[in-house]
Amino acid sequence: MDIDYRLAFDMAPVGLVLSRNRTIQDCNQRVCEIFGAGRDQLLGQSFQVLYPSADEFERTGARIAPILNRSGSYADNRIMRRLDGRFKGEAFWCHVTGRALNRDAPHEAGIWSFEDLSERRPVKAELTAREREVAAHLMQGLTSKHIGRALAISHRTVEIYRARLMRKYQASTTADLVQKLMSG
């Protein structure tokens, strides 16, 4: 039996995107469902339309490029935003995994998967872009020093953002904060 790879791509249970220079070249139906957009709204668009801010789009691209250069793949949990429909503009947690087709030029071409985590991890507090980045790294179990290196900021700055997150989530310890972030 021949396998119809186009049908497999279109019907995959996770969102799939083929990209070129951080622009959506092709996507499957699940990506459209996740982001509340039609395929015609996504094709040819920069990934920036899926981010809460242009600044987060730029910082994420800069952060993942060296990792894609080194290993060829990248994965994280991040807050993205819905484009259209009844949840237009809604922020939600998304697991993103990607593979560069050329490690030497990681953004040149790639394949990315998107998994909507909103049912398991709703976004309850309004967070700044940097707070979202720090929160994502805290949930991976990283220390302030490791987060600081990953985000190219001092560990003391990370501690300030962690303190803000603890206030917003009314957490008494970092472990309590991580548990609250994980549950929403």
PyMOL CGO cylinders between C-alpha atoms (Angstrom):
from pymol import cmd
from pymol.cgo import CYLINDER

trace = [
    CYLINDER, 0.00, 0.00, 0.00, 1.33, 3.43, -0.92, 0.3, 1, 1, 1, 1, 1, 1,
    CYLINDER, 1.33, 3.43, -0.92, 1.41, 6.04, 1.81, 0.3, 1, 1, 1, 1, 1, 1,
    CYLINDER, 1.41, 6.04, 1.81, -0.01, 9.43, 0.93, 0.3, 1, 1, 1, 1, 1, 1,
    CYLINDER, -0.01, 9.43, 0.93, 2.49, 11.69, 2.71, 0.3, 1, 1, 1, 1, 1, 1,
    CYLINDER, 2.49, 11.69, 2.71, 0.50, 14.85, 1.95, 0.3, 1, 1, 1, 1, 1, 1,
    CYLINDER, 0.50, 14.85, 1.95, -2.56, 13.37, 3.63, 0.3, 1, 1, 1, 1, 1, 1,
    CYLINDER, -2.56, 13.37, 3.63, -0.43, 12.28, 6.60, 0.3, 1, 1, 1, 1, 1, 1,
    CYLINDER, -0.43, 12.28, 6.60, 0.96, 15.84, 6.92, 0.3, 1, 1, 1, 1, 1, 1,
    CYLINDER, 0.96, 15.84, 6.92, -2.49, 17.43, 6.64, 0.3, 1, 1, 1, 1, 1, 1,
    CYLINDER, -2.49, 17.43, 6.64, -4.17, 15.06, 9.11, 0.3, 1, 1, 1, 1, 1, 1,
    CYLINDER, -4.17, 15.06, 9.11, -1.36, 14.78, 11.71, 0.3, 1, 1, 1, 1, 1, 1,
    CYLINDER, -1.36, 14.78, 11.71, -2.62, 15.10, 15.32, 0.3, 1, 1, 1, 1, 1, 1,
    CYLINDER, -2.62, 15.10, 15.32, -0.06, 17.85, 16.04, 0.3, 1, 1, 1, 1, 1, 1,
    CYLINDER, -0.06, 17.85, 16.04, 0.39, 21.14, 14.24, 0.3, 1, 1, 1, 1, 1, 1,
    CYLINDER, 0.39, 21.14, 14.24, 3.09, 20.99, 11.56, 0.3, 1, 1, 1, 1, 1, 1,
    CYLINDER, 3.09, 20.99, 11.56, 4.72, 23.88, 9.72, 0.3, 1, 1, 1, 1, 1, 1,
    CYLINDER, 4.72, 23.88, 9.72, 7.34, 23.95, 6.99, 0.3, 1, 1, 1, 1, 1, 1,
    CYLINDER, 7.34, 23.95, 6.99, 9.30, 27.20, 7.23, 0.3, 1, 1, 1, 1, 1, 1,
    CYLINDER, 9.30, 27.20, 7.23, 11.78, 29.23, 5.24, 0.3, 1, 1, 1, 1, 1, 1,
    CYLINDER, 11.78, 29.23, 5.24, 13.54, 32.18, 6.89, 0.3, 1, 1, 1, 1, 1, 1,
    CYLINDER, 13.54, 32.18, 6.89, 11.00, 32.15, 9.75, 0.3, 1, 1, 1, 1, 1, 1,
    CYLINDER, 11.00, 32.15, 9.75, 8.09, 32.40, 7.31, 0.3, 1, 1, 1, 1, 1, 1,
    CYLINDER, 8.09, 32.40, 7.31, 5.30, 29.82, 7.10, 0.3, 1, 1, 1, 1, 1, 1,
    CYLINDER, 5.30, 29.82, 7.10, 5.59, 28.03, 3.75, 0.3, 1, 1, 1, 1, 1, 1,
    CYLINDER, 5.59, 28.03, 3.75, 3.09, 25.27, 4.47, 0.3, 1, 1, 1, 1, 1, 1,
    CYLINDER, 3.09, 25.27, 4.47, 1.04, 24.15, 7.45, 0.3, 1, 1, 1, 1, 1, 1,
    CYLINDER, 1.04, 24.15, 7.45, -1.45, 21.46, 8.31, 0.3, 1, 1, 1, 1, 1, 1,
    CYLINDER, -1.45, 21.46, 8.31, -5.04, 21.70, 9.50, 0.3, 1, 1, 1, 1, 1, 1,
    CYLINDER, -5.04, 21.70, 9.50, -4.09, 21.26, 13.18, 0.3, 1, 1, 1, 1, 1, 1,
    CYLINDER, -4.09, 21.26, 13.18, -1.98, 24.46, 13.10, 0.3, 1, 1, 1, 1, 1, 1,
    CYLINDER, -1.98, 24.46, 13.10, -5.01, 26.31, 11.76, 0.3, 1, 1, 1, 1, 1, 1,
    CYLINDER, -5.01, 26.31, 11.76, -7.14, 24.91, 14.59, 0.3, 1, 1, 1, 1, 1, 1,
    CYLINDER, -7.14, 24.91, 14.59, -4.55, 25.73, 17.27, 0.3, 1, 1, 1, 1, 1, 1,
    CYLINDER, -4.55, 25.73, 17.27, -4.10, 29.33, 16.16, 0.3, 1, 1, 1, 1, 1, 1,
    CYLINDER, -4.10, 29.33, 16.16, -7.70, 29.92, 15.08, 0.3, 1, 1, 1, 1, 1, 1,
    CYLINDER, -7.70, 29.92, 15.08, -6.76, 30.88, 11.54, 0.3, 1, 1, 1, 1, 1, 1,
    CYLINDER, -6.76, 30.88, 11.54, -7.38, 29.76, 8.00, 0.3, 1, 1, 1, 1, 1, 1,
    CYLINDER, -7.38, 29.76, 8.00, -4.52, 28.28, 6.01, 0.3, 1, 1, 1, 1, 1, 1,
    CYLINDER, -4.52, 28.28, 6.01, -4.68, 31.29, 3.66, 0.3, 1, 1, 1, 1, 1, 1,
    CYLINDER, -4.68, 31.29, 3.66, -4.13, 33.59, 6.69, 0.3, 1, 1, 1, 1, 1, 1,
    CYLINDER, -4.13, 33.59, 6.69, -0.93, 31.74, 7.64, 0.3, 1, 1, 1, 1, 1, 1,
    CYLINDER, -0.93, 31.74, 7.64, 0.84, 30.88, 4.39, 0.3, 1, 1, 1, 1, 1, 1,
    CYLINDER, 0.84, 30.88, 4.39, 3.52, 33.42, 3.57, 0.3, 1, 1, 1, 1, 1, 1,
    CYLINDER, 3.52, 33.42, 3.57, 3.29, 35.01, 7.03, 0.3, 1, 1, 1, 1, 1, 1,
    CYLINDER, 3.29, 35.01, 7.03, 6.19, 35.49, 9.40, 0.3, 1, 1, 1, 1, 1, 1,
    CYLINDER, 6.19, 35.49, 9.40, 6.01, 33.39, 12.57, 0.3, 1, 1, 1, 1, 1, 1,
    CYLINDER, 6.01, 33.39, 12.57, 5.86, 36.78, 14.31, 0.3, 1, 1, 1, 1, 1, 1,
    CYLINDER, 5.86, 36.78, 14.31, 2.06, 36.80, 13.90, 0.3, 1, 1, 1, 1, 1, 1,
    CYLINDER, 2.06, 36.80, 13.90, 1.90, 33.84, 16.33, 0.3, 1, 1, 1, 1, 1, 1,
    CYLINDER, 1.90, 33.84, 16.33, 3.87, 35.56, 19.11, 0.3, 1, 1, 1, 1, 1, 1,
    CYLINDER, 3.87, 35.56, 19.11, 2.48, 37.89, 21.80, 0.3, 1, 1, 1, 1, 1, 1,
    CYLINDER, 2.48, 37.89, 21.80, 4.99, 40.57, 20.72, 0.3, 1, 1, 1, 1, 1, 1,
    CYLINDER, 4.99, 40.57, 20.72, 7.57, 41.36, 18.04, 0.3, 1, 1, 1, 1, 1, 1,
    CYLINDER, 7.57, 41.36, 18.04, 10.21, 41.54, 20.77, 0.3, 1, 1, 1, 1, 1, 1,
    CYLINDER, 10.21, 41.54, 20.77, 9.51, 37.93, 21.86, 0.3, 1, 1, 1, 1, 1, 1,
    CYLINDER, 9.51, 37.93, 21.86, 9.69, 36.79, 18.25, 0.3, 1, 1, 1, 1, 1, 1,
    CYLINDER, 9.69, 36.79, 18.25, 13.12, 38.43, 17.83, 0.3, 1, 1, 1, 1, 1, 1,
    CYLINDER, 13.12, 38.43, 17.83, 14.52, 37.20, 21.15, 0.3, 1, 1, 1, 1, 1, 1,
    CYLINDER, 14.52, 37.20, 21.15, 13.28, 33.65, 20.57, 0.3, 1, 1, 1, 1, 1, 1,
    CYLINDER, 13.28, 33.65, 20.57, 14.85, 33.57, 17.11, 0.3, 1, 1, 1, 1, 1, 1,
    CYLINDER, 14.85, 33.57, 17.11, 18.17, 34.80, 18.49, 0.3, 1, 1, 1, 1, 1, 1,
    CYLINDER, 18.17, 34.80, 18.49, 18.06, 32.31, 21.37, 0.3, 1, 1, 1, 1, 1, 1,
    CYLINDER, 18.06, 32.31, 21.37, 17.26, 29.22, 19.31, 0.3, 1, 1, 1, 1, 1, 1,
    CYLINDER, 17.26, 29.22, 19.31, 19.65, 29.82, 16.39, 0.3, 1, 1, 1, 1, 1, 1,
    CYLINDER, 19.65, 29.82, 16.39, 22.83, 28.67, 18.21, 0.3, 1, 1, 1, 1, 1, 1,
    CYLINDER, 22.83, 28.67, 18.21, 21.02, 25.60, 19.57, 0.3, 1, 1, 1, 1, 1, 1,
    CYLINDER, 21.02, 25.60, 19.57, 19.77, 24.71, 16.10, 0.3, 1, 1, 1, 1, 1, 1,
    CYLINDER, 19.77, 24.71, 16.10, 23.33, 25.25, 14.80, 0.3, 1, 1, 1, 1, 1, 1,
    CYLINDER, 23.33, 25.25, 14.80, 24.74, 22.88, 17.40, 0.3, 1, 1, 1, 1, 1, 1,
    CYLINDER, 24.74, 22.88, 17.40, 22.16, 20.09, 17.53, 0.3, 1, 1, 1, 1, 1, 1,
    CYLINDER, 22.16, 20.09, 17.53, 19.89, 20.67, 14.56, 0.3, 1, 1, 1, 1, 1, 1,
    CYLINDER, 19.89, 20.67, 14.56, 16.78, 20.61, 16.75, 0.3, 1, 1, 1, 1, 1, 1,
    CYLINDER, 16.78, 20.61, 16.75, 15.10, 22.70, 19.43, 0.3, 1, 1, 1, 1, 1, 1,
    CYLINDER, 15.10, 22.70, 19.43, 12.13, 22.34, 21.78, 0.3, 1, 1, 1, 1, 1, 1,
    CYLINDER, 12.13, 22.34, 21.78, 10.50, 24.46, 24.46, 0.3, 1, 1, 1, 1, 1, 1,
    CYLINDER, 10.50, 24.46, 24.46, 7.20, 25.51, 26.00, 0.3, 1, 1, 1, 1, 1, 1,
    CYLINDER, 7.20, 25.51, 26.00, 6.27, 29.10, 25.27, 0.3, 1, 1, 1, 1, 1, 1,
    CYLINDER, 6.27, 29.10, 25.27, 3.30, 31.39, 25.25, 0.3, 1, 1, 1, 1, 1, 1,
    CYLINDER, 3.30, 31.39, 25.25, 1.87, 32.00, 21.80, 0.3, 1, 1, 1, 1, 1, 1,
    CYLINDER, 1.87, 32.00, 21.80, -1.28, 33.85, 20.70, 0.3, 1, 1, 1, 1, 1, 1,
    CYLINDER, -1.28, 33.85, 20.70, -4.33, 32.94, 18.70, 0.3, 1, 1, 1, 1, 1, 1,
    CYLINDER, -4.33, 32.94, 18.70, -4.96, 34.91, 15.52, 0.3, 1, 1, 1, 1, 1, 1,
    CYLINDER, -4.96, 34.91, 15.52, -8.66, 34.81, 14.89, 0.3, 1, 1, 1, 1, 1, 1,
    CYLINDER, -8.66, 34.81, 14.89, -11.97, 33.30, 15.82, 0.3, 1, 1, 1, 1, 1, 1,
    CYLINDER, -11.97, 33.30, 15.82, -13.71, 33.59, 19.15, 0.3, 1, 1, 1, 1, 1, 1,
    CYLINDER, -13.71, 33.59, 19.15, -10.38, 33.44, 21.04, 0.3, 1, 1, 1, 1, 1, 1,
    CYLINDER, -10.38, 33.44, 21.04, -8.65, 36.13, 18.94, 0.3, 1, 1, 1, 1, 1, 1,
    CYLINDER, -8.65, 36.13, 18.94, -5.57, 37.48, 20.71, 0.3, 1, 1, 1, 1, 1, 1,
    CYLINDER, -5.57, 37.48, 20.71, -5.75, 34.87, 23.50, 0.3, 1, 1, 1, 1, 1, 1,
    CYLINDER, -5.75, 34.87, 23.50, -2.39, 33.91, 24.97, 0.3, 1, 1, 1, 1, 1, 1,
    CYLINDER, -2.39, 33.91, 24.97, -1.82, 30.18, 25.49, 0.3, 1, 1, 1, 1, 1, 1,
    CYLINDER, -1.82, 30.18, 25.49, 0.99, 27.78, 26.36, 0.3, 1, 1, 1, 1, 1, 1,
    CYLINDER, 0.99, 27.78, 26.36, 2.32, 25.85, 23.40, 0.3, 1, 1, 1, 1, 1, 1,
    CYLINDER, 2.32, 25.85, 23.40, 4.98, 23.13, 23.13, 0.3, 1, 1, 1, 1, 1, 1,
    CYLINDER, 4.98, 23.13, 23.13, 7.13, 23.90, 20.08, 0.3, 1, 1, 1, 1, 1, 1,
    CYLINDER, 7.13, 23.90, 20.08, 9.66, 21.52, 18.55, 0.3, 1, 1, 1, 1, 1, 1,
    CYLINDER, 9.66, 21.52, 18.55, 11.70, 22.26, 15.46, 0.3, 1, 1, 1, 1, 1, 1,
    CYLINDER, 11.70, 22.26, 15.46, 14.39, 20.86, 13.25, 0.3, 1, 1, 1, 1, 1, 1,
    CYLINDER, 14.39, 20.86, 13.25, 16.65, 22.89, 10.96, 0.3, 1, 1, 1, 1, 1, 1,
    CYLINDER, 16.65, 22.89, 10.96, 17.16, 21.35, 7.54, 0.3, 1, 1, 1, 1, 1, 1,
    CYLINDER, 17.16, 21.35, 7.54, 20.57, 23.07, 7.39, 0.3, 1, 1, 1, 1, 1, 1,
    CYLINDER, 20.57, 23.07, 7.39, 22.41, 23.47, 10.72, 0.3, 1, 1, 1, 1, 1, 1,
    CYLINDER, 22.41, 23.47, 10.72, 24.74, 26.09, 9.25, 0.3, 1, 1, 1, 1, 1, 1,
    CYLINDER, 24.74, 26.09, 9.25, 21.76, 28.33, 8.43, 0.3, 1, 1, 1, 1, 1, 1,
    CYLINDER, 21.76, 28.33, 8.43, 19.19, 27.27, 11.06, 0.3, 1, 1, 1, 1, 1, 1,
    CYLINDER, 19.19, 27.27, 11.06, 16.41, 29.65, 10.04, 0.3, 1, 1, 1, 1, 1, 1,
    CYLINDER, 16.41, 29.65, 10.04, 16.83, 29.00, 6.32, 0.3, 1, 1, 1, 1, 1, 1,
    CYLINDER, 16.83, 29.00, 6.32, 14.43, 26.03, 6.27, 0.3, 1, 1, 1, 1, 1, 1,
    CYLINDER, 14.43, 26.03, 6.27, 12.88, 23.85, 8.92, 0.3, 1, 1, 1, 1, 1, 1,
    CYLINDER, 12.88, 23.85, 8.92, 9.98, 21.78, 10.12, 0.3, 1, 1, 1, 1, 1, 1,
    CYLINDER, 9.98, 21.78, 10.12, 8.16, 22.73, 13.31, 0.3, 1, 1, 1, 1, 1, 1,
    CYLINDER, 8.16, 22.73, 13.31, 5.52, 21.04, 15.42, 0.3, 1, 1, 1, 1, 1, 1,
    CYLINDER, 5.52, 21.04, 15.42, 3.07, 22.83, 17.71, 0.3, 1, 1, 1, 1, 1, 1,
    CYLINDER, 3.07, 22.83, 17.71, 1.09, 21.28, 20.53, 0.3, 1, 1, 1, 1, 1, 1,
    CYLINDER, 1.09, 21.28, 20.53, -1.57, 23.33, 22.32, 0.3, 1, 1, 1, 1, 1, 1,
    CYLINDER, -1.57, 23.33, 22.32, -1.08, 22.96, 26.09, 0.3, 1, 1, 1, 1, 1, 1,
    CYLINDER, -1.08, 22.96, 26.09, -3.92, 25.29, 27.10, 0.3, 1, 1, 1, 1, 1, 1,
    CYLINDER, -3.92, 25.29, 27.10, -6.16, 22.55, 28.49, 0.3, 1, 1, 1, 1, 1, 1,
    CYLINDER, -6.16, 22.55, 28.49, -3.40, 21.30, 30.80, 0.3, 1, 1, 1, 1, 1, 1,
    CYLINDER, -3.40, 21.30, 30.80, -1.78, 24.67, 31.45, 0.3, 1, 1, 1, 1, 1, 1,
    CYLINDER, -1.78, 24.67, 31.45, -4.03, 27.72, 31.14, 0.3, 1, 1, 1, 1, 1, 1,
    CYLINDER, -4.03, 27.72, 31.14, -2.51, 31.20, 31.28, 0.3, 1, 1, 1, 1, 1, 1,
    CYLINDER, -2.51, 31.20, 31.28, -4.05, 32.85, 34.33, 0.3, 1, 1, 1, 1, 1, 1,
    CYLINDER, -4.05, 32.85, 34.33, -1.83, 35.85, 35.10, 0.3, 1, 1, 1, 1, 1, 1,
    CYLINDER, -1.83, 35.85, 35.10, -0.92, 38.66, 32.73, 0.3, 1, 1, 1, 1, 1, 1,
    CYLINDER, -0.92, 38.66, 32.73, 2.81, 38.33, 32.21, 0.3, 1, 1, 1, 1, 1, 1,
    CYLINDER, 2.81, 38.33, 32.21, 5.37, 40.48, 30.43, 0.3, 1, 1, 1, 1, 1, 1,
    CYLINDER, 5.37, 40.48, 30.43, 7.42, 39.00, 27.62, 0.3, 1, 1, 1, 1, 1, 1,
    CYLINDER, 7.42, 39.00, 27.62, 10.45, 38.53, 29.88, 0.3, 1, 1, 1, 1, 1, 1,
    CYLINDER, 10.45, 38.53, 29.88, 8.33, 37.02, 32.66, 0.3, 1, 1, 1, 1, 1, 1,
    CYLINDER, 8.33, 37.02, 32.66, 6.99, 34.48, 30.16, 0.3, 1, 1, 1, 1, 1, 1,
    CYLINDER, 6.99, 34.48, 30.16, 10.54, 33.57, 29.14, 0.3, 1, 1, 1, 1, 1, 1,
    CYLINDER, 10.54, 33.57, 29.14, 11.71, 33.21, 32.74, 0.3, 1, 1, 1, 1, 1, 1,
    CYLINDER, 11.71, 33.21, 32.74, 8.59, 31.18, 33.60, 0.3, 1, 1, 1, 1, 1, 1,
    CYLINDER, 8.59, 31.18, 33.60, 9.23, 28.79, 30.70, 0.3, 1, 1, 1, 1, 1, 1,
    CYLINDER, 9.23, 28.79, 30.70, 12.80, 28.19, 31.89, 0.3, 1, 1, 1, 1, 1, 1,
    CYLINDER, 12.80, 28.19, 31.89, 11.73, 27.78, 35.52, 0.3, 1, 1, 1, 1, 1, 1,
    CYLINDER, 11.73, 27.78, 35.52, 9.33, 25.04, 34.45, 0.3, 1, 1, 1, 1, 1, 1,
    CYLINDER, 9.33, 25.04, 34.45, 12.30, 23.25, 32.88, 0.3, 1, 1, 1, 1, 1, 1,
    CYLINDER, 12.30, 23.25, 32.88, 13.97, 23.26, 36.30, 0.3, 1, 1, 1, 1, 1, 1,
    CYLINDER, 13.97, 23.26, 36.30, 16.76, 25.69, 35.41, 0.3, 1, 1, 1, 1, 1, 1,
    CYLINDER, 16.76, 25.69, 35.41, 18.56, 27.75, 38.05, 0.3, 1, 1, 1, 1, 1, 1,
    CYLINDER, 18.56, 27.75, 38.05, 18.77, 31.55, 37.92, 0.3, 1, 1, 1, 1, 1, 1,
    CYLINDER, 18.77, 31.55, 37.92, 22.33, 31.31, 36.60, 0.3, 1, 1, 1, 1, 1, 1,
    CYLINDER, 22.33, 31.31, 36.60, 21.31, 28.93, 33.81, 0.3, 1, 1, 1, 1, 1, 1,
    CYLINDER, 21.31, 28.93, 33.81, 18.28, 31.05, 32.92, 0.3, 1, 1, 1, 1, 1, 1,
    CYLINDER, 18.28, 31.05, 32.92, 20.46, 34.15, 32.89, 0.3, 1, 1, 1, 1, 1, 1,
    CYLINDER, 20.46, 34.15, 32.89, 22.89, 32.51, 30.47, 0.3, 1, 1, 1, 1, 1, 1,
    CYLINDER, 22.89, 32.51, 30.47, 20.07, 31.30, 28.24, 0.3, 1, 1, 1, 1, 1, 1,
    CYLINDER, 20.07, 31.30, 28.24, 18.46, 34.76, 28.12, 0.3, 1, 1, 1, 1, 1, 1,
    CYLINDER, 18.46, 34.76, 28.12, 21.73, 36.74, 28.12, 0.3, 1, 1, 1, 1, 1, 1,
    CYLINDER, 21.73, 36.74, 28.12, 20.80, 38.58, 31.34, 0.3, 1, 1, 1, 1, 1, 1,
    CYLINDER, 20.80, 38.58, 31.34, 22.31, 38.49, 34.83, 0.3, 1, 1, 1, 1, 1, 1,
    CYLINDER, 22.31, 38.49, 34.83, 21.16, 35.91, 37.36, 0.3, 1, 1, 1, 1, 1, 1,
    CYLINDER, 21.16, 35.91, 37.36, 20.16, 38.79, 39.64, 0.3, 1, 1, 1, 1, 1, 1,
    CYLINDER, 20.16, 38.79, 39.64, 17.81, 40.08, 36.95, 0.3, 1, 1, 1, 1, 1, 1,
    CYLINDER, 17.81, 40.08, 36.95, 16.33, 36.58, 36.69, 0.3, 1, 1, 1, 1, 1, 1,
    CYLINDER, 16.33, 36.58, 36.69, 15.75, 36.65, 40.45, 0.3, 1, 1, 1, 1, 1, 1,
    CYLINDER, 15.75, 36.65, 40.45, 13.85, 39.95, 40.13, 0.3, 1, 1, 1, 1, 1, 1,
    CYLINDER, 13.85, 39.95, 40.13, 11.59, 38.40, 37.48, 0.3, 1, 1, 1, 1, 1, 1,
    CYLINDER, 11.59, 38.40, 37.48, 11.14, 35.27, 39.59, 0.3, 1, 1, 1, 1, 1, 1,
    CYLINDER, 11.14, 35.27, 39.59, 10.07, 37.47, 42.55, 0.3, 1, 1, 1, 1, 1, 1,
    CYLINDER, 10.07, 37.47, 42.55, 7.53, 39.24, 40.31, 0.3, 1, 1, 1, 1, 1, 1,
    CYLINDER, 7.53, 39.24, 40.31, 6.18, 35.89, 39.15, 0.3, 1, 1, 1, 1, 1, 1,
    CYLINDER, 6.18, 35.89, 39.15, 5.92, 34.69, 42.76, 0.3, 1, 1, 1, 1, 1, 1,
    CYLINDER, 5.92, 34.69, 42.76, 3.87, 37.79, 43.64, 0.3, 1, 1, 1, 1, 1, 1,
    CYLINDER, 3.87, 37.79, 43.64, 1.58, 37.41, 40.62, 0.3, 1, 1, 1, 1, 1, 1,
    CYLINDER, 1.58, 37.41, 40.62, 0.98, 33.72, 41.32, 0.3, 1, 1, 1, 1, 1, 1,
    CYLINDER, 0.98, 33.72, 41.32, 0.95, 34.19, 45.12, 0.3, 1, 1, 1, 1, 1, 1,
    CYLINDER, 0.95, 34.19, 45.12, 3.63, 31.52, 45.50, 0.3, 1, 1, 1, 1, 1, 1,
    CYLINDER, 3.63, 31.52, 45.50, 5.67, 31.20, 48.67, 0.3, 1, 1, 1, 1, 1, 1,
    CYLINDER, 5.67, 31.20, 48.67, 8.58, 29.20, 47.19, 0.3, 1, 1, 1, 1, 1, 1,
    CYLINDER, 8.58, 29.20, 47.19, 10.05, 28.55, 43.76, 0.3, 1, 1, 1, 1, 1, 1,
    CYLINDER, 10.05, 28.55, 43.76, 8.70, 25.00, 43.89, 0.3, 1, 1, 1, 1, 1, 1,
    CYLINDER, 8.70, 25.00, 43.89, 5.24, 26.40, 44.65, 0.3, 1, 1, 1, 1, 1, 1,
    CYLINDER, 5.24, 26.40, 44.65, 5.61, 28.84, 41.75, 0.3, 1, 1, 1, 1, 1, 1,
    CYLINDER, 5.61, 28.84, 41.75, 6.60, 26.08, 39.32, 0.3, 1, 1, 1, 1, 1, 1,
    CYLINDER, 6.60, 26.08, 39.32, 3.64, 23.97, 40.47, 0.3, 1, 1, 1, 1, 1, 1,
    CYLINDER, 3.64, 23.97, 40.47, 1.28, 26.93, 39.95, 0.3, 1, 1, 1, 1, 1, 1,
    CYLINDER, 1.28, 26.93, 39.95, 2.80, 27.69, 36.54, 0.3, 1, 1, 1, 1, 1, 1,
    CYLINDER, 2.80, 27.69, 36.54, 2.38, 24.06, 35.51, 0.3, 1, 1, 1, 1, 1, 1,
    CYLINDER, 2.38, 24.06, 35.51, -1.25, 24.00, 36.59, 0.3, 1, 1, 1, 1, 1, 1,
    CYLINDER, -1.25, 24.00, 36.59, -1.97, 27.44, 35.19, 0.3, 1, 1, 1, 1, 1, 1,
]
cmd.load_cgo(trace, "trace")
